[in-house]
């Protein structure tokens, strides 16, 4: 007895449907929150962009010199950080009329602002440099990237423990918020008092306990945080570092946010408020919990959640947490983690490139990098080998099997790169994905064609028993 449906029917090649758009998504027909208005007196975006261009003019000049004089990919040393060699810095200083130290400082600023992008031990012009004269939003994003990296833009004073520096960096958002709400000059002494209070809170939240041998009959008890080194020198460093990126002005007695700094702090406070009012409320969740919450949202709402979650934490730690979530067993979280990394953009590139040697993450990383390099989203799958594309197909099918519905799994069959079902099954068996058996069993149970379902079940049995 044979089926009326040919077993070798051709598969239509279609772009996979984003998993975040699964039919089980919750109803999101909520009144749209009106666009927030910046504080009164905030300059228009075009004026803010003019200020940012002025602030970054030196970095742009050095980045363009490197682009023209060295050509992309040839400006780095072999230290894995794409720092300028001594000879290159001397050459740039001579041609631009600056000192080598100034060249190095502007080069570092260009890297932090995304004007140049680091790839291993080399660097190339960033997309922001290409769009610098015509795109105000690219300019403002570049300056905000520099603002976020203020602690790297100005070396911390010597002689301070790394833990104390980290505490001050963690406490500075509250200091900046106070400056923004004050809308004018604030005495440095008042900022120091606020900083000390916030650092004390951070130490208390860690529930610091006494270290060293303890009597066996006495359990370790939380202790009051002990006062550390004076914070005044570190506050002075933080204020001058923020001044060096154009976020504020300061002297010995007072500090005041610049229009750019005032706008940037307001934007970040607004992002936090949006997160607190979001449907999923993921601002304080871990990356894994946030991604699980976003699995029930449609793509636009999920991207809003990613942006809000990212705004509430340092970019570096957020990217690390997302990649750690992608390494887990849940394939859905793997795909969503890379969607969140697309929102991060250029700052995530070194970490994404670093996972290319991990088979589980390699296909996702290759697609991410291809899109980041300007590839058409409809064509970026061409960067994958046939084996990588098949592995990704199985991984996505695992996510659908775990979180989607049967019709969605059947539709996923149409996205395979193989032209026939037998060819797909042969390559799926060979690719060695750990979820192959479960995926094939779920597909066999979901597919309405009995003959095709039987072939898929046979393939699942062969994978399970190690047969051919």
Secondary structure, DSSP 8 states (H G I E B T S, - for coil): ---SS-TT-B--------GGG-TT---------------TT---HHHHHHHHHHHTHHHHHHHHHHHHHH-TT-S--SSSS----HHHHHHHHHHHT--HHHHHHHHHHHHHTTSEEEETTEEEE-HHHHTTTT-HHHHHHHHHHHHHTHHHHS---TT--HHHHHHHHHHHHHHHHHHHHHTS-EEHHHHHHHHHHHHHHHHHHTT-B--S---TTS---B------S-SHHHHHHHHHHHHHTTSEEE-SSEEEE-HHHHHHHHHHHHHHHHHHTSSS--TTS-HHHHHHHHTTS-HHHHHHHHHHHHHTS-HHHHHHHHHHHHTSS-HHHHHHHHHHHHHHGGGGHHHHHHTTT-HHHHHHHHHHHHHHTT--TTTGGGGS-HHHHHHHHHHHHHHHHHHS-HHHHHHHHTT-SSSBHHHHHHHHHHH--TTHHHHHHHHHHH-S-HHHHHHHHHHHHHHHHT--
